[in-house]
Each structure stands twice: as structure tokens, then as C-alpha cells.
Amino acid sequence: MNVYIHLEVTVRELDYKLMLAVIASSRGHEVIISDQESIIKGLERKLLTPGIFHTKSLTPGKTKILNNAKILNAGCKITSIDEEGGLVDYGYDRFVKIRYGSKTIGQASAVFTWGPEDFKTLKKNFPNHIKKIHMTGSPRVDLWRPNLLSYWKKKIRILNKPFLLIPSNFGAGLAVQSLYERIKLRKSRGYLDREPELLNELIERESEQFKLIGYFIQAIKHLAHKNKNYLIVLRPHPSESLETWKLLLDGIPNVSVIADDGVSLWIKNAFAILHNGCTTALEASFFKKPIITYSPFKANFSRELANDLGQKVTTLHELSKKVDDIFFKNLKKKKQKKINQPLPKILLKKIFVDEKETASKKIINIWENIDNKDLSKSNNWLLFKLSLKIMKFKRTLHRFIKKDTDRNKNFKFPPFEKDEILLKIDKLRKILKIKNELSCEFLSDRTLLIKRK
């Protein structure tokens, strides 16, 4: 069976999509991980034969519906799990209204959910499509499971001390895209039509986020100058400008701004997480990491569920005391056995974990159940690889003629780092105890083919 996995944001999605690809290819399927444009053009030009097209959302915008139609016309079947997940807020009703529609769910053959809440809400809102909605859990959560945490073991050479991780999720003036570009994108995808009050909310939220950025910079300066025991790692959100953060924190001692690797690696190695409204808090709960929520003012648009997972502080004094307490307790705990803490109850509605089977295997099982002979025809990979080179040349030529700047580069999906990906695939094979040898070929700088040898 051919499986085409759509990758949009590398640091958020790559690791678990590699896991999906490794398991699927070990079972005899041929898997591509690539950007949506490359896959769709390959299908339209009949350079790729029909297969499962696994995408990151079913947002009912015109462009999404049109792209899905192209994929279906090529003979593919569409499956999806929403990457955003609606995880940081209580409830799911509003999220489903924005991120799903009858048309896009109708185009899909299978819809996978993170947990009980999105599963029940989707069934309630789309009763005609109940049979295609499956509570599998998210493959991203597979890599948060205790038996798979060794995947994140990696010596971070650039840091010589314990570190406090601050994952940013502020956006606003830190966003790579301008406010104009973000509003235009939401408008083109139909968000403002489905939720008219979203525009005012977006503007008001931006003002709060600007204020929060100022408070966090002040907090980072306070913590950095107050101690010499630990370092601070600020990790920008994938949509935020790394260079802007570096400029804002320039000259502050013991502070590093780092966007390398998936955030899970940094959570695994941090002694604590400091955040406000970030999905990282959910992941840190699985990693049994101490979480601190810094809420210096009452916000109208706080992400309540994510913030409730942390130990809340409101002043710089409380913050520094809490960080110090956790840091010194952490030093003592290293000599003690770790306590097996249960997951917070508020997560159990959001995230489903089957102790007997990973979400990745559940999804692949469903792919195999909806497979037919048409989805397993052979591809001419050499021809497709050649077409990708031609596409890249045309894009480069177009940028040269239009005099595009670096600002227009794909900041969400940079070119693959080949050696690093091959190491990750080898590590996954060992952790998952996969005996089959796999063939990994980079058909382009953003297209990876994995299949069984």
C-alpha cells in the first residue's frame, strides 16, 4: 500500500510521523513523508499512483476542499488527525466548529481523534459520519509513553548545566508572519466566516500577548541575574521568529534561544518547565516534569486547561522561589527512586492512551482495513524524484525573478537534515524492536521515501 504523509511543521510533527512511517514500512507499505504540494502535483501528473493521503487537518476552507478534491480525483483515500488537537482549552465545541466541516469530513475515509472529548464531540456534530470517526489517540503521544521515552535521550553538548525550559506560545509581534498575513490566511480558510467574532478576539488577544511577552522578558532577566546554578532555554514556537527572540534577550547571561530538535527532547532534559498557555504543559505532564505557570496579570484570553496543569505564580518573587525550590528538590531526587505520578484528571478527557497498543499501530490497522488493490500499485520512484528536481528548479527560478527575500522561505518546513533523520529512524527501529531492514531515500530536500528492503 502507498502511504503519503503530509508534513507541515517539522519540529512539531517529524518525529512521530517518522514513527508512523517506520512501523508502516516494516509491514510492507511504501511511505512518503513530504509537503502537500509535492504529493498533490505528483498525483495530478500521475507520477504517483493512488494511496492513503494522511493530512494534518480537515479545516473546511475553500483551498483545503479543493486540494482534497484533487487527491480524491487521483484515486486516493484521505485520513486525518488534527495537529492542533484543541488541547489547551476546556471543551471542544468551539474548536470543532472552526476546524471541521461536513464537506471535509465527507471527503475523508477516516478521522482519528486524540481522546474521548474530541471523539464524542465529532460524533455529535457529524452524525452522518460516525463510522469513520475513530478514537485512536495521537501518534505524537506515543512518543510520550514511558517505554518510548528513551527516544529522547540525547546529550545536549551546548549546555553544561541543568536548565529551565521556557516554551513560548505568544505569537503577536514575535510571529514570523505579519498580522496582515495572519488575518488574510484565516480569512482565506474561512475561519472568520465560521466564527465572525474571531477577528475582534484575535486583535484583543494580540494586545494581551504583547503584554505577556514584556512580563516574560522581565522574568527571564530576573531569574538569569539572580542565579548561577542553572541555565534558561527559551524555545520559540514554530510560528515565531528565532531572530526576534535572540534580539530581545541579547546580553542576558545564562540564557539561550534554541529552536533545534523537537520540543520533547528539551522537555525530557529540563529540570522544569515555565510557561503560559502552551501545549508543552500537557506533554510535560506525561514526562513527569514540574510545570510552573506564570500569570502576572488577569487575562481574558488565557488558555485555561494548559495553565491549570502548572503550579501557578503571579509575582517575580513567587516565581524565583518556586524555581529554586524545584531546582534544589530535583538535585536531591536524582539519588532517589522516581515516584510514579498519575496523569492529571483534566488530561484524561483530552488524551486517550491504550496501554496495550500505540496510536500509530491503531491508525495503520485502519489504513490496512480501508486499503484496496488500487492503493497498492507500484510507483516509479525514479521518475517522481526527477519531477521533484524540476519542481525545485522552477520554484528557485520563480523566486529569483520575483526577487523573493528570506522572509518568504518555508520557515515551518526547512530542508531535511539527512544524517539526523537516519539516526532517528535507526533509533526507532531499535526501540520498537523492528527486525526488518528498511530502505530510506531522500527524493528531494523535503521528500523522504521509506520502504522495506
N, C-alpha and C positions, 0 to 999 in steps of 0.2 A: 504493500500500500504506500502511496505517496503522501507525505505529510508536509505541509507548508506552514511554518510557524512565523507569524508576523511579529517582528521585534520593533518597538518604538523607542523605548528609553533603556539604554544599555545598562546603566548602573542599577536600575530597578528590576529589570526583567531577565537579564542574560543568564545568571546562574541557574535559576530554576528552569528556564527554557532549555538550557543545556541538559539538565537532568531529564526533562521530558524526552528530549531527542536521544539521549544515551539509552534510556530504557526502551523507547520505541524501536530504535535501530537494532538493539540487541535481540528484539523479537522478529527481526526480518524486514522491517519497514525502512524506506529511504526518506530521510528527513532533511528539509532545508530550513535554516533559520536566516531570515533576511528582512529587509524593509518591504513594505507593502507594494510600493511602486514597481520594484524589480519582479516580484512574484506576479503581479497582475499583468504586466507587459509580457512576461514570459508565457502566461496562459493565453492572452489575447492573440499573440503571434503563433500560438500552437507549438512553441518551443518547449512548453511544459505540458504534460498530459494531466487529466483530472486527478484530484486527490482531496484530502482533508485540508481545508484552509482554516487555521486556528488563529483568531484575531483577539485584540485586547479590549474590545467594547462593542456594544450594539447601539451606540448613540444614534437616534433617528434623524440625523441631519441629511440634507439632500446629497452631499458628496458621499457620505457613508452608504446610503441606499444605492446610489449609482455604482459605486465600487463593488458592493455586494452583488449587484445585478451582473456586472462583468464577470465576477468569479463564478456565479451560478451558470451563466451562459457558456462558460468554458467547461461545464460538467462537474465542477467541484461541489463539495458539501461544506458548509460553514459551521464552525463551532466557536464558542467564546466563553471567557470568564472575564468579568470587568476588572481591570487592573486597579481602579480606584477603590472599589470594594465598599464604599460608604462606611468606612470603619471608624472614623474619628468622631462621629456624632451618634447620639442615641436615635433609634428609629431608622426606618429605611424608606418610608413612603415618599418623602420628597426626592430622595436620591433616585428611586426607580422612575419617577415622573420625568426627571431630567435626562437620565442615561439610557432609557429603554423606550421602545415604541412597538406597536403592533406590527408595523411593516418590517422592522429589522428582526424582531423575534420570529416573524413568519418566514424570513429568509434563512434563518438558522436551522440546522438539523439537531443541534444540541446546545443547551445553555447550562453552563456549570456555575455553581454558587459557592461562596465562601463558607456559609453556615446556615443555621436554622432561620435566621431573620430574613436574609435576602431570598432564601428558598420559599418561605411562606408568603412573603410579600409579592414576589413574582407570580406565584401560582394564583394569588388572589386577584392581581391586576390583569393577568393574561390567562383566563380560564380555558380558552380555546387551545392553548399550547402547553397544558400541564405535562403531557407525556414527554416533552422534550426538555423539561427543566429537571436537572439532576443535582442533588446535594453531594458533591464530591469532596468539598473542601478545596483550598487553593494549593497548587503545587509550590507556590512560594513558601507556604507554611511548612511544607515537607522539610525544607532545609533549616527549620527552627526546631525540629524534633530532636530529643536528646541523643538518639542513636545516629543522627546525621550531623551533629554539631562539630565533629572533627573536620568536616569540610572547610570550616572557617579557621582552622589552625594555620597560622602563618606568622612568621617572625617579622615584625614591623621594624625594620632596621633604622629608619629615620627618627625613631623615638627611643630615648634611653631612660625614660621614667614612666611610671604609671600615668594614665591620662584620663581626664574628664571629657566625655564626648558631648558636644552641643550640636545636635542636628537642626538645621534651620528649615523652616517651612513658612517664611514670612512673605515672600514674593514682593509685592509693592515695587518700590524703587530698585530692588535688587534683581528683579526679573530680567532675563535676557531680552525678552520681547517687551516693547513699549506698551503702555496702557491702551493706546490706539490699536495696536496689533492684537492684543488680548481680547478687547471688546469686539473687534472685527471678526476674530476667529469664533467667538461664542455666537455672534450673530449669524455667521455663515453655517454654523452647525445647528442652528435652530433653538439654542438654549433660551434666548431672550423671547422667543415666541411661546415656548412652552412654560416659561416662568417669567412673566413681564416684570415682576419686582426685583429680578436678579440684577438688573443694571444699577439701580439705586443701592442695593445691598453691596454690590461689588465696589462701588465708589466709597461707601461708608466703611467697608471692611479694609480697603486700601489705607484709609486715614488711620485706622486703628493699628494696622500692621506697621506703618511708618513709625508710629509712637512706640510700638513694641520693639522695633529694631533699635531705637535710641536707648531704651531701657536695657536691652541685652548687651549692647556695646558697653554701656556703663558697668554692667555686672561683670562682663569679661575683664575689663580693666581692673575692677575692684579685686576680683579673685586672682588675677595674674600678678598684681603688685603685692598682694597680701601673703602669698606663699611661695615656697621654693621646693615643695615636696612633690608636686605633680605638674604635668603639662595640661594644656587645654587644646583640644582639637575641635575646630569649627568646621562642620561639614555642610556645605551649601546644598540646598535642594537641587535636583537636576535642572529645574527651570530657572535657577538663579545664576547670576554672574559670579564666577570664581574671582575674576579680577576686581570686581567692585568690593567684594568681601575683603580681599587682600589689602586694598587701599584703605578701607575703613579701619582695619585692625593693624595697619602698618606701625611698626615700632613698639608694639606692646610685647613685653617679654613673656616667654613661656607659652606663646600662642602660635598654633599652626593652622592654616586654612588648607584643607585637603579634600579633594573630590575623587581620589583614586579608589578603585575597587567598589564592590557592593557595600552598602551600609552595614550589612550583617557582620562583615569582618571587623568593623570598628566597634560595633556593639559587643561582640564576643570578647574583645580585648580591652575594653574600657572598664574602669572600676565603678563608674556610674554614668547615668545619662541625665543631662539637664535640657529641658525643652519647654515649649509652649505650643500645644495643638498639633503635635507631629505624630504621624503613624508609627514612627520609630518606637514610641512608648509601648505599643502593642507587641512589637517584636521583642523589645527588651524584657517584657513580662515572660515570654517564653524562655528567654536566656537567663531568667532569674537574676536580672541586674537591678540594682537600686535605681529608682527613677525619681527625679526631682522636677516638679512643675513650678516654674517661676511665673507668678501672676502679679505684677507690680501695680495693676490698676484693674478696675472692673470693666470688662469688655462686653460689648453687646453681641459680638460675633466670635466668641471663643469656641473652640472645638471641645465640647464638654467631656465626651467619653475619654478621649485621649488624655485630657488634663486630669481627670479623676483617677487615672492609673498611677499618678505620681504623688509623692509627698509634697504638699503644697507649701510654698513660702511666698511672702509678699514684699519683704524688705531685703536690702543688701546684707544687713546683719544676720537675719534668719538664714539667708542663702549661704553665706560663708560658714556659719556654724553647722548647717546641715551637711554641706560638702565635706567639711573637716571631720565631722562625726562618722560619715560613711567611709571616708578615706582611711581613718585610723582603725575602724572596725574591720575594714577589708584586709588590712595588714595582719590582724590577729586571726581572721578566719582562714587565711591561707594555710595555717597549721592545723585546722580543724576539718572535720568532715562536713561537706555541704549539706544543708537542710533541704529536703525535697518539698518545696513550697507548692501548694496547689495553684492553678491559674485563677486569677480574679474572676468572680462570677459574671461580671459585666462583659467578659470576653466570650463566654460560652454561647451567648446568643449570636455573636458575630462570626465566630470561627469554629468550624467542625473539624475534629481530628479523630480519625478512626485508628485506634492503636494497632489493628491487625493489617491494615493496608493503606499505603500512601495515596494521596490525592492524585499524584501522577499516574499511578497504575490504574486507578478508577477511571480517569479520563481516557487513557489508552484502551482500556477494555471497551469503553463506549465507542471510541473510534472504530475499533475492530467489529463491533456489533452493527454499525451503520455502513460498513465497507461493502463494496460490491466489486465485481470484476473490472468495471470501468475505472475504479480508483487505483488499480494496481498495474496499469500499463507501464512499460519501460520508458524512461526518459533518455534522450540523447544529451547527456550532461556536457559533452564537449561543445556541442552547438549552442547550448544555453550559456556556457561560460564565455564563448566568443561574443554572443549577443550582449552580455553584461559589459564586456570591454568596449563595445561600440557605444552602448548607452552612456558609459562613464566619459568617453571621449566627447560625445555630443553635449553632455552637461558642462564639462570643462570649457568647451568652445563657447557655449551659451553664456557662461559666467564671464568669460574673457570679453566677449562682445558687449555685454551689458555692464561691464566694469563692476561686478558684484564685489563687495568688501567681505572681510572675515565675518562680519556680523550675520551674514546670510548663510553661513555654514551650518551643517546639521549638528547643533550642539547636543541634541538628545541621543544621537546615534553616531558617534565617531567611528572611524575605521577600526576593524577588529585588530587586537594585539594577538598575533598568531601563537607565539610561544606560550603566552599566559593561558589562552583558551585550551591549547593542547594539554597543558599541565592540569587544568581544571577537569577536563574530560577523563584523563588518566586517574585523577583522584576520585572522581565519581564512580568509575568502573571498580576501583578497589573497595570503596565504602559500600557500594551496592552489591559487591561480590559477583560481578558480571564476568563470566569466563570468555565469552565470545570476543574475538578481536574485531575492532571497529576501524573503518576507514574514514578519515577526516580530510576533506579537501576544501580549500578556500577558493570558491569560484570567482569571487571578487573581494574587495576590501570590506564589503558588508554582506556577503552571502557565504554561508557555511553549509556544506553538504556532509551529513553523517550517515553511514550505512554499514552493514555488516560485511566483513571481508569474505 
